[in-house]
Amino acid sequence: MDRNASGAGPDGMTRRRLLQSGGAVALAATAGCIEEMGSEFPKNEKWPVSEYVPSLPVSERSEALEERISGLADTAITDPDELASTLEEYDLAVESIERERDVLTLEYVNTDRSDEGNVHDVALCAGGYAALISSGYDATAFGVTILDDAPASYGSATVETPWAVSYTEGEWTAAEYGELVVSTIESTRYEPTVDVSPDG
């Protein structure tokens, strides 16, 4: 039986060329599907996507975040001092609150960072700030500095006023508002220290 060494058929098409053309067609079809799937979800450019995430049958950290934000956002807070005293009622150890130009700033000591981290306290701050903005207070943003018990600064978070307005006016849920606020948290990790004695 005479076989063509190149594997060409009667019409000149080789087996390799047939596979290549078939792969190209499949790749083009897949690309179209991926593009279509991607168009179903908005691009996240500092835009909350909580409502697009499917709910899970377990309690998540976001639930505590929502509870703390909505709990304080409904409180009547009309000035920064009232915000500080309200946060202290929730066991937040406020060190200072002041206005620097058009930004309200708060410093507090996180005494439970090993148990709860920073999210729970920052959620309280975000809820309180939403209540303050809802009462008519005018500021560009709310800067939160997180202190350890030294006290020394080890973290920060920022609440942009338009986020708080979108939440208080019902455009965003507490989860969406909280998602953006939590995304601004920055903190320093402390490595555990081990005492090594030359005599030990």
ChimeraX attribute file (.defattr): number of C-alpha atoms within 10 A of each C-alpha:
attribute: neighborCount
match mode: 1-to-1
recipient: residues
	/A:1	3
	/A:2	4
	/A:3	8
	/A:4	10
	/A:5	6
	/A:6	11
	/A:7	13
	/A:8	15
	/A:9	11
	/A:10	8
	/A:11	6
	/A:12	10
	/A:13	12
	/A:14	15
	/A:15	12
	/A:16	12
	/A:17	13
	/A:18	11
	/A:19	10
	/A:20	11
	/A:21	11
	/A:22	11
	/A:23	12
	/A:24	11
	/A:25	10
	/A:26	10
	/A:27	12
	/A:28	10
	/A:29	11
	/A:30	12
	/A:31	11
	/A:32	11
	/A:33	11
	/A:34	10
	/A:35	10
	/A:36	11
	/A:37	10
	/A:38	11
	/A:39	9
	/A:40	8
	/A:41	10
	/A:42	11
	/A:43	11
	/A:44	8
	/A:45	7
	/A:46	9
	/A:47	13
	/A:48	20
	/A:49	16
	/A:50	18
	/A:51	11
	/A:52	9
	/A:53	7
	/A:54	7
	/A:55	10
	/A:56	7
	/A:57	6
	/A:58	6
	/A:59	9
	/A:60	10
	/A:61	10
	/A:62	18
	/A:63	11
	/A:64	14
	/A:65	25
	/A:66	21
	/A:67	17
	/A:68	23
	/A:69	27
	/A:70	23
	/A:71	15
	/A:72	24
	/A:73	25
	/A:74	15
	/A:75	17
	/A:76	15
	/A:77	24
	/A:78	16
	/A:79	15
	/A:80	19
	/A:81	13
	/A:82	14
	/A:83	21
	/A:84	23
	/A:85	15
	/A:86	19
	/A:87	20
	/A:88	13
	/A:89	9
	/A:90	12
	/A:91	12
	/A:92	20
	/A:93	18
	/A:94	17
	/A:95	14
	/A:96	12
	/A:97	17
	/A:98	13
	/A:99	13
	/A:100	10
	/A:101	8
	/A:102	11
	/A:103	16
	/A:104	19
	/A:105	17
	/A:106	21
	/A:107	19
	/A:108	23
	/A:109	21
	/A:110	23
	/A:111	16
	/A:112	14
	/A:113	13
	/A:114	8
	/A:115	7
	/A:116	11
	/A:117	13
	/A:118	21
	/A:119	20
	/A:120	20
	/A:121	25
	/A:122	26
	/A:123	27
	/A:124	25
	/A:125	29
	/A:126	30
	/A:127	30
	/A:128	29
	/A:129	29
	/A:130	30
	/A:131	27
	/A:132	25
	/A:133	20
	/A:134	21
	/A:135	14
	/A:136	11
	/A:137	14
	/A:138	13
	/A:139	16
	/A:140	13
	/A:141	18
	/A:142	22
	/A:143	20
	/A:144	21
	/A:145	24
	/A:146	25
	/A:147	21
	/A:148	15
	/A:149	11
	/A:150	7
	/A:151	12
	/A:152	11
	/A:153	16
	/A:154	16
	/A:155	17
	/A:156	19
	/A:157	21
	/A:158	21
	/A:159	26
	/A:160	18
	/A:161	18
	/A:162	13
	/A:163	21
	/A:164	28
	/A:165	18
	/A:166	15
	/A:167	22
	/A:168	21
	/A:169	10
	/A:170	10
	/A:171	12
	/A:172	18
	/A:173	19
	/A:174	25
	/A:175	22
	/A:176	20
	/A:177	28
	/A:178	29
	/A:179	20
	/A:180	19
	/A:181	22
	/A:182	19
	/A:183	12
	/A:184	13
	/A:185	18
	/A:186	15
	/A:187	16
	/A:188	9
	/A:189	8
	/A:190	7
	/A:191	6
	/A:192	6
	/A:193	6
	/A:194	6
	/A:195	7
	/A:196	7
	/A:197	6
	/A:198	5
	/A:199	4
	/A:200	5
